[in-house]
Amino acid sequence: SHTMNERYLVVGSGSGVDSWWSENKQQVIREKWKIIPINNAWKLVGVENIHLWMVPLDYYCRGSFVISDEEMESINMILISGPPEDSPASVLRSGSQATIRRPNDSSAQFPDDIKYVDLDGKSGTMFVNTVIYLMQILHTRRHEVDICIVGSDFDYSQTENTHWYSDIPGNKAENDPMRYGQEWLVGELDNLKHLRDKYKYNIYNYSDNPNTLLPFDKQTCE
């Protein structure tokens, strides 16, 4: 049944994710969900709980929370998205045990159309890259796995409070996925929905935000 599936929890930094995490953290950890924060969300879930940190190559220029070398060493894995010519040296500082993974560079077996698509030749969003990556590595056992999403609703209706850390001084909260306009983003999300329908992935939105742009069914923790 659905409740027996292994769960992978993708954690974004949208507003409201901090209260969701505090309400559901104990269950998520007890049931051993694999926690995958994107960008600054590592700070919310805590390094000790991270299965995989999804980090962009420009994180050290634009991240709101800089991770220490000690914290970096305790994280299982990092996926870096970005063009191959970008050096990972700025991310993998001395002593780090982190693993570099690149988009589409995987030994996993998956169909050719599950790839990092950029509809207009622009760089994809970290959220879309993250879901595509999970589709790739989980493809052969997709019916036994739930991809669960929280904090990635792309709701910028409250211009002052777009991220869980919006009120922290000195943060660099940016509505980055909107930089090419909502129509572009909806096209990227529609492609994810198409792949989900075609290959029957279990993908759910655990957020209760009524303004979400995500095209996935809502789900709540039991």
Secondary structure, 3 states (H helix, E strand, C coil): CHHHCEEEEEECCECCHHHHHHHHHHHHHHCCCEEEEECCHHHHHCHHHECCEEEECCHHHHCCCCCCHHHHHHCCCEEEECCCCCCHHHCCCCCCCCCEECCCCCCCCCCCCCCCCCCCCCCCCHHHHHHHHHHHHHHHHHHHEEEEEECCCCCCCCCCCCECCCCCCCCCCCCHHHHHCHHHHHHHHHHHHHHHHHHCCEEEECCCCCCCCCCCEECCCC
